[in-house]
Every structure is written in C-alpha cells, then in structure tokens.
Amino acid sequence: MIVETASGPVRLAANLKWMFTELPFEQRFDAAAAAGFTAVEYASPYELPAERIRELLAGAGLAQALINTPAGPAGSATVMGAGFVPGAGEEFRAGVLQALDYATAIGAPVVHVMAGLRPEGVDPQLAFAGYVAHIGWAAEQARGTGIRLVLEAINKRDQPRYGLATMETAAAVAEAVDPETVGVLFDVYHAQIDGGNVIERFERLVPRIGHVQIADNPGRGEPGTGEIAYERVLARIAASEYDGWIGLEYGPVAGTVDGLGWTERIRG
C-alpha cells in the first residue's frame, strides 16, 4: 500500500502476525491484497514450507518485506532469539542459516536477527561480546546474498531483559560489524517508549536503517489511537533517504480493515 504524505509517498506492509487475525494465517494473504497492500511481513514463516509461502505470496500478488530469525520454544531461554544467550551459539547459527534459506526462497530482502533475552545472573558485558560475535558471523553468511540483516531494540517497559538496549546500540553494532550488510530496524513504538525524540533519532540513524515498523503508544494500536504524531513522523520518513517498507506491527483497535482509516488522515 502506497500512501501519500505531505512530503511524498510511504510504502506500507501489513504484518500478518498482528493484522487480519480474524482469519486463519493462510487466508490473510488474500485479505491483505484485497485491502490494498502489495507487501506483507511477519515474524515466523517457518510453520509452513517455503514453497507454500511462495505460492501464497504469488497467488495474492504480494511481496515479502521481512521475516525474523527463528525463536526458541515457549518458556525456553531463546524464546526471543539466541543472540544474547551464552551457550546457544549452535541454535543461533542454525537459525540464521534457516532464515537466509527462507528469505532467498520467498524473496524477502530483510531478515531481523532477534537478539533475545539476557539470562539473569549473566555478566552483561560477556553477553554483549558474545552477541557482537554472533552478529559478525551472521553478516559473513549474508554477505553477497542481497539480503540485509537488521537489529532491533525492544523497549524496557515491555521486555526489561531484552539484550539489545537501544537503537543507538544496534547502530553501533551494525557499524562495527559490517554496515553494508547489517542495519537497524527502527520501530517507532519502541523508540517512543524508550527515549522519545522519534523524528530526531530517526534522522540521525537513517543511514543505518534497513527497515521501519510502526504502532501507536500506549496500547500498540493503529496510528491515531495514541500519542504519536504520525502525520509528522511519516512525512519526515517520506522526506528522508529511507525508501524501504514500513511494517504495520500493531494490533488493530477498530478491526483490521476499518482501522486502516488512519491512512486517509495522513495523506498530504
């Protein structure tokens, strides 16, 4: 879905984990296309064979904007990723390779490498050093594939033990490892909760940003249900050098299709 803001167009991708949840997962592709989307994203494609995902995308005329690396099972130390978990290197490496295989098969240009939770009692500096080494290894695997890896910080209110503390830290890791292959996932919802100054921080980080996601705060609903001035935020994104997809990672308050009325309010 392309929406014109006061500063130009932005490209919106439906997140099928959060949107169209009134339908079974495989039916959400056609529903997204019927609502005007031309791209989708979601964290985990791994419950279906890559060939089936490719069929669903092609049948609905959709592009895949992003997938995540696999998460561990519920209740495990790696439930939000393995990057920060000492001793989980084998799981991390297997997950990166699986994600790259899926991304190649379904045409996803961006893979979010999940950092994971820092286990209680583990030295933060030791966990961070292991994480940077993991991202360096992942960059070596992705280099030359045309797939961009992105790193995301999750706000400390929702997940206080998430390993990657800030988007600025994510940018520093990307710069240190390989800025051509690794970038930042700039999530406006998380940025607003942890530090605010969304537009200023976006403009400072934009050379490193490989993907953007949005939701309003509080409540993580669609734009217009909270405090974030999305008319201005999206106009500034449109005016920037970022030309990638913007993933709608929100839980619709007014229903998925009716809730898309917010896109009319931001049109320039």
N, C-alpha and C positions, 0 to 999 in steps of 0.2 A: 504494500500500500504506500503510495507516494502522496504526501500531504504538503501543500504549500504553506510555509510560514511567512511572516513579514520579511524575512531575509532570504527566502529561497526554499527549495524542497528538502524534505527529510524522508528517508525510506524506513518504513515501519514493518517489523516482522512479528507475527503472532507467536507467542510462546505457548506451545500446546500442552505443557505441563500445567499451566495456570489458566488458560483460556479454553473455552468450548468444553469444559469438564462435564457438562450435562450429557455429553456423548461419549461412547467408547473411543479409545485412542485412535483407532484406525479411521473412524468417521470424522475426526477433527480436521483432517487434511482438506477434504471437500468443503467442510463448513468454513474453514478459513478462506479458501478460494472464493466461495460464494459471498463472503463478507468484504471482498475486495483486496485481500492480501495476495502478494506474489512470492512471499518468503515466509518460512517458519523457523523456529528454533525450539529446542527442548534439551533438558539435561542428559537424558539417557535414551539412546536408541537401541540399547543392547538387548532389550527384551524381544526384539524381532530380528530376523536375519537382515543383513544389509540389502540383500536383493529385494526383500519385501518393502523396506523403507524406500528404496529407489522406485519401485512400482507405484507406491502411494504418492510420492512426490510428482512423478511424471503424469500420473492419472489426473492429478489436481492442477497441474501446470505450475508447480511451486519450486522454488529454490530452497536449499537448506542453508541457513545463515550461520549456525553454530551448534556444536554439541560439546558436552563435558567429557572429561576422562571418567572412567567408571568409579563409582563409590562402593565402599565395602558394605556388607550386610548390616541391617538394623542392629544396633547395640554393640557393634564392633568398634575397635579403635580407629578404623579407617572409614567410618560411615560418611564422612565428609571429605574423603580423599586421603592419600597416603603420604603426601609430600613432607609433612612435618612430623611424621611418626617414626621415631628411631626403630630400626629393625624391620621396617616394612618396605625396604628397597626393592625386593623382588616383586611385590604386589604393585608398587608404583611403576616399575619398568614395564611389567606386563600390561598394565592399564594404558600407559602411553602408547604402546605398540598397537593395542586393540583400537584405541581411539583414532590413531592415524590410519589404520586399515579401514575403519568405518568412514572416516571423513573422506578418504580417497574414493571409496566405493559410492558414496551418496553425494559427492560434490560439495562438501562443507568446507569453506575456506578458512574457518577459525575453529580452534579447539581450546576450550577453557580447561587449563590444568588445575584441578582442585588442590588447594593447599592442605586442607584437613585440620583436625584439632590437635593442639599441642597437649600431649598427655600430662596429667597432673604429676608433679614431682620430677619432671624432666627439666634439665637446665635449658632456659630459653635460648642461650647463645649456641649450645650444642644442637638443639633442634633446628635453629635457623641456618647454621652452617650445613647441616645435612640437607635442608630444603634447597639451598642455593646449589649444592652439588647435584641434587636430583634435577633441578631445572636446567642446569648445564648439560646433563646427559640427555634430557628430553629435547633440548634445542639441537643437539647433534643428530638426533633421529629425524627431526622435522626439516632440517636444513636441506634445501633443494627440492622439497616436495610441493612447494607453493602454498603450504598450509601455515597459517600464523598461529602461534601459541599465545594465549593471553592469561594473565594472572589477575585474580580478583580478591580484594579485601572485603570481608564481611563485617558489618558494624558490631561493636562490642556489646551493645544492648541486646541484640537478638542472639548473638553467639560469642560470649566473652572469651572462650578458649580457642577461637579460630586462629590459626597460626599466623596468617598474613595480616598485620595490624592495620596498615593504611595503604591507600592507593599510591601515596608517595613512595612507600617502601616497595610496592610492586614495581613502580617505575625504575627505582634504583636497581632492583634485581635484574629487570629486563636490560637495562643499560650495561650492567656489569657482565651479563652472560652473552647476549647477542641481540642487540636492539633491532636487527633486521628480521629476526625470526620470532622474537618474544616481545610482547607488548602488554598493555594494561587493558583490563575490562573495566570500564568506567561505569559503575552502577550509581545512578543519581540518587536512588533511595538510600543506599548505604552511605554515600557521601554526605547527604543532608543530615543524617543522624550523627555521623562521626565527623564533626568539624564544620559542617555547613560550607558557606562561601562556594557554592556549587559552580557558578559560572567562572569565577576567578581560578578555581582549581582546575576546571576543565581546560581553560585556555592555556594554563601553564603546562598541563600534562599532554595536550593534544598531539604533540609529535610522537608520543609513545602509545597513544590509544589505538587499540586494534578492534574494539567492539564497545558498544554502549547499550545499557539496559535502563529501563525507567519503571518507576512506580511512585505513587504519591505517599506522603507521610503526614500524619500517622495512618495506620491501617493497611498500608501496602495495596491500596486500591488503584483504580484508574486515575489519571490526571484530572484534577478538578474536585477530588474528594478529600483533599488535604491542603497542606500549606505551601507546597512548592509552586512557584510561578512558572508553569510550563510554557506559557506563551512566550516568555522571555528566554527561558532555558533552551527550548527547541529552536527558537530563532537564532540564538547565538551559536548553537551547534551547526545549523544550516549555513551560517556565515563563515564557519571555520574551514580548515583544510580537511576535516574528517568527512569522508564520503561513504562510510560503510553503513550497515544496517543498524537500526535501533530496535532492540528487542523489547517487547511489551511483557515484562516479567511481573505482572500484577494479578491479583485476584479480583475479578470484576465485582463491583458492588451492585451495579444496576443490571447485571446479566451481561454476557459477553457482547452480543450484538447491540443491544440498547446502550450499553456502556460506551460504545465507540462514538457516541455523540460528542465526546470531548474533542475529537479530531476536527469537528466543524468550528469549535471555538478558537482553535489556534491558527486557523487559516488567515493568511495575511490579507 
